[in-house]
Amino acid sequence: MLQPVKTRTSLSGKIPRALQVSTHLTWKDKAAAAALRSGIGRTKASIKSGLYYAGNPGKDSPVLVTSNYRLTFDAVRKELGGLDVWILVIDTGGINVWCAAGKGSFSASAVIKEIKSSQLSFFAPEGILILPQLSASGVNITVIRRETSFKAFFGPVYARDLKEFIEGGMKKNRKMKKVTFTLRERAVLIPVELVHAWKIIALFIPVSFMTALPFDEGYLHRFIPMLIFLEISVINGAVLTPLLLPYIPGRFFAVKGLLVNLLWAVLFYLANISVVKNAVLSCISLVLLGTAAASYTAMNFTGCSTFTNQKGTELEVKRSFPLQITSAAAGLLTAVIHGISIIAV
């Protein structure tokens, strides 16, 4: 949770107060972050917009501009130990800087609006605005310079480089300009993708029930492998595809998920020939449903990735989603036909 320490007073009733924040994340902060990354507490993902500060900033101290997404704000404040800075928090609806810039809620007009409402010119009339590099797609920095009294620059990509950037005279080196998306950075985003996929996981239980018919002495020997195939198909899209993202062929995430699951389908078939050799309709249903699920859950990861942009994501969804729906519908229909054919016998 946000830990306000004290307020910096201003002209009573005329100018808002500025909140001082701790640069140390408590275990509660870390627990809340872990929950949020798992999709828990999304309604509490934002903090109040306005002016904050760390240390003891003055009228000419740097002003860091960021979004009101709690994880972003915490990522910034924990890097500010030993610095005297202002923090101008923009209301982005609890969305991170990069996504908010793409959607237009982190923009020059939003920054200007917050500068005025927080009365920043009272607290830091000579301060220099440092905007996140990842907001550049949505912020026209020339407009901010023209319509306010503040100088504005884009800072480093990552908050961890802020201290070096500020103490180095606000100059960026090559490292500060580079966006990374390492295995660890991809892995930390996976839990929330799994949370979003729970409905698909639940749906596959009754589907497996139908594809494993008829009820005979071999029912469980068919049901369990078929259920495992479908559930792992979801894992392939939500976990394996993100982890192996740079190494899987294809540009679209939906295609990457599809390829991973087709390989899984082949391995599953080879390992379970005795189970599936006489269940043609069941196999068709499993492949159609599993591949649709893997492709869809992999496509959802475009919202987390630095590998794409908003227009690229929109194009992928436009082209891939109808095919995924068609595949899933055909898989469900095949499962129903299989079930009816067994019951009718």
VENSULNOR-V465236 format. One record per helix or strand of 2 or more residues. SS is the DSSP state (~ for helix, > for strand). FROM is the first residue (numbers start at 1). TO is the last residue. Records with the same first field share a line. If there is no record, write none. Layout:
# VENSULNOR-V465236
SS = FROM-TO + FROM-TO
This chain:
# VENSULNOR-V465236
> = 4-8 + 18-21 + 50-54 + 63-67 + 85-90 + 128-131 + 151-154
~ = 27-37 + 42-44 + 70-77 + 97-103 + 108-117 + 120-123 + 133-135 + 141-147 + 159-167 + 174-177 + 183-187 + 190-196 + 198-211 + 219-243 + 245-247 + 253-271 + 273-276 + 280-303 + 310-344
